[in-house]
Amino acid sequence: MKSVWVYSESESVSNEVASAAVGVAEGAGAMVQVVDIGASRPGAFSPGGKLLLKGPHPDITPALAAEALARAARELQPLVLLTGATRTGREIAARFAAKMRVGCMAEVANLSADGASFSGDRNVFAGKVVARVSCQFPAAATVKVGSYPKMAAGEGVVQEKEVGEVSDPVRVVGREKKAAGAVDLKSAKVIVSAGRGVKKKEDLPMLEELASEMHGALGCSRPLSADLGWLPEEHHIGLTGVTVKPDLYLAVGISGQLQHVAGMKDSKVVASINTDKDAPIFQASDYGIVGDLYQLVPALRKALASRAR
Ligand SMILES: Cc1cc2nc3c(=O)[nH]c(=O)nc-3n(C[C@H](O)[C@H](O)[C@H](O)COP(=O)(O)OP(=O)(O)OC[C@H]3O[C@@H](n4cnc5c(N)ncnc54)[C@H](O)[C@@H]3O)c2cc1C
């Protein structure tokens, strides 16, 4: 029977991509197979049964995962490989598509299929427009993370396939967990976000303290992390950073370029502080104050402190 393959380095993302795969499989008359490499992962569920690729070590680089998947695909001929649109998933899908010489759709949601092709929705122009794109089978695609519920049942039978050892010049010599206490913007209910309106790194604690007084987390625009290195990259919100949906997003000294707004536009309430009354961030805001953050942030902190008393 024809198959739709799901592979992700993360069990949680795999269970989400498996949900997306069900729609594709139904439309194409195929079954969903979640692929494990090196060892079976009990937490990754598969509606149509697992495919375990034997030979490679489970802790492998994206390049090796793509090679293992391509070796198996040359024989088993899946209709499509779906990965999550994570940093690793993107690399695997692109490498797999290049090896197999097939098309690859990036960061799609609302997937559907017929016998010959499949389609999905993709945000373009920093989320201003949704494009419906399609691709002929066989193919690869990365699925937008957060757009499907996680599948929670259906292990099925395990099919094994020997693909042999895979190797490349890059060797994993160790993995380290991120330091405890690293910011988790995705689950923060309140985000205070700093932009280039902040004049120097030494001024950031003022915003960090405001965020903590509001029981929230500190985010930033890209220049603060990528260009100036004032904050680690997981603080940066936008097209090339984290996408967030807090109850309250307070943009402080952020101009509101498309690439930033793409990452915070789904916040429930957006409030902004900016000295420029024409700053585009006000278009994306429910509330805005035209003013200097160096006056307004201390005033806001004072008001919060007096309310708490
Ligand atoms: C391919 C690509 C991807 C990108 N991805 C991202 C992304 O994911 N996230 C992102 O953020 N950016 C991204 N960018 C960069 C983006 O285009 C903008 O350059 C960036 O968002 C601007 O950051 P900013 O608003 O902090 O700075 P600026 O645009 O310089 O704005 C600073 C703002 O602060 C205001 N200000 C100045 N002084 C004060 C004060 N004292 N009080 C109050 N307000 C003040 C100014 O009026 C101004 O509006 C990307 C760009 C490209 C090309």
The ligand as a Tripos MOL2 file, in Angstrom:
@<TRIPOS>MOLECULE
LIG
   53    58     1     0     0
SMALL
NO_CHARGES

@<TRIPOS>ATOM
      1 C1         14.8970   38.5110    6.1550 C.3       1 LIG1
      2 C2         14.6570   39.3550    7.3780 C.ar      1 LIG1
      3 C3         14.1300   38.7560    8.4890 C.ar      1 LIG1
      4 C4         13.9030   39.5140    9.6470 C.ar      1 LIG1
      5 N1         13.3710   38.9110   10.7240 N.ar      1 LIG1
      6 C5         13.0810   39.6610   11.8290 C.ar      1 LIG1
      7 C6         12.4590   39.0870   12.9680 C.ar      1 LIG1
      8 O1         12.1770   37.8770   13.0230 O.2       1 LIG1
      9 N2         12.1940   39.8770   14.0390 N.ar      1 LIG1
     10 C7         12.4910   41.2280   14.0520 C.ar      1 LIG1
     11 O2         12.2190   41.8890   15.0690 O.2       1 LIG1
     12 N3         13.0800   41.7810   12.9820 N.ar      1 LIG1
     13 C8         13.3980   41.0500   11.8810 C.ar      1 LIG1
     14 N4         14.0070   41.6290   10.8220 N.ar      1 LIG1
     15 C9         14.4470   43.0390   10.9630 C.3       1 LIG1
     16 C10        13.3030   44.0110   10.7260 C.3       1 LIG1
     17 O3         13.1720   44.2750    9.3510 O.3       1 LIG1
     18 C11        13.5970   45.3270   11.4570 C.3       1 LIG1
     19 O4         14.8250   45.8320   11.0360 O.3       1 LIG1
     20 C12        13.6140   45.1720   12.9730 C.3       1 LIG1
     21 O5         12.4480   44.5270   13.4150 O.3       1 LIG1
     22 C13        13.6840   46.5730   13.5880 C.3       1 LIG1
     23 O6         13.8580   46.4570   14.9670 O.3       1 LIG1
     24 P1         13.3810   47.6270   15.9200 P.3       1 LIG1
     25 O7         11.9510   47.9130   15.6890 O.co2     1 LIG1
     26 O8         13.8230   47.2540   17.2900 O.co2     1 LIG1
     27 O9         14.3360   48.8330   15.4610 O.3       1 LIG1
     28 P2         13.9950   50.1400   14.6410 P.3       1 LIG1
     29 O10        13.3100   49.8330   13.3720 O.co2     1 LIG1
     30 O11        15.2680   50.9000   14.5790 O.co2     1 LIG1
     31 O12        12.9560   50.8990   15.5540 O.3       1 LIG1
     32 C14        13.2680   51.5060   16.7630 C.3       1 LIG1
     33 C15        12.0090   52.2290   17.2100 C.3       1 LIG1
     34 O13        12.2120   52.7870   18.4930 O.3       1 LIG1
     35 C16        11.6050   54.0480   18.5450 C.3       1 LIG1
     36 N5         12.2890   54.8000   19.6020 N.ar      1 LIG1
     37 C17        13.5180   55.3750   19.5640 C.ar      1 LIG1
     38 N6         13.8110   55.9410   20.7640 N.ar      1 LIG1
     39 C18        12.7550   55.6970   21.5540 C.ar      1 LIG1
     40 C19        12.4710   56.0180   22.9110 C.ar      1 LIG1
     41 N7         13.3510   56.6620   23.6790 N.pl3     1 LIG1
     42 N8         11.2810   55.6580   23.4210 N.ar      1 LIG1
     43 C20        10.3740   54.9800   22.6660 C.ar      1 LIG1
     44 N9         10.5920   54.6590   21.3720 N.ar      1 LIG1
     45 C21        11.7750   54.9910   20.8310 C.ar      1 LIG1
     46 C22        11.7880   54.6380   17.1680 C.3       1 LIG1
     47 O14        10.7980   55.6130   16.9040 O.3       1 LIG1
     48 C23        11.6070   53.3970   16.2940 C.3       1 LIG1
     49 O15        10.2640   53.2250   15.8920 O.3       1 LIG1
     50 C24        14.2270   40.9000    9.6700 C.ar      1 LIG1
     51 C25        14.7560   41.4840    8.5160 C.ar      1 LIG1
     52 C26        14.9730   40.7330    7.3960 C.ar      1 LIG1
     53 C27        15.5450   41.3940    6.1760 C.3       1 LIG1
@<TRIPOS>BOND
     1     1     2 1
     2     2     3 ar
     3     2    52 ar
     4     3     4 ar
     5     4     5 ar
     6     4    50 ar
     7     5     6 ar
     8     6     7 ar
     9     6    13 1
    10     7     8 2
    11     7     9 ar
    12     9    10 ar
    13    10    11 2
    14    10    12 ar
    15    12    13 ar
    16    13    14 ar
    17    14    15 1
    18    14    50 ar
    19    15    16 1
    20    16    17 1
    21    16    18 1
    22    18    19 1
    23    18    20 1
    24    20    21 1
    25    20    22 1
    26    22    23 1
    27    23    24 1
    28    24    25 2
    29    24    26 1
    30    24    27 1
    31    27    28 1
    32    28    29 2
    33    28    30 1
    34    28    31 1
    35    31    32 1
    36    32    33 1
    37    33    34 1
    38    33    48 1
    39    34    35 1
    40    35    36 1
    41    35    46 1
    42    36    37 ar
    43    36    45 ar
    44    37    38 ar
    45    38    39 ar
    46    39    40 ar
    47    39    45 ar
    48    40    41 1
    49    40    42 ar
    50    42    43 ar
    51    43    44 ar
    52    44    45 ar
    53    46    47 1
    54    46    48 1
    55    48    49 1
    56    50    51 ar
    57    51    52 ar
    58    52    53 1
@<TRIPOS>SUBSTRUCTURE
     1 LIG1         1 GROUP 0 **** ****
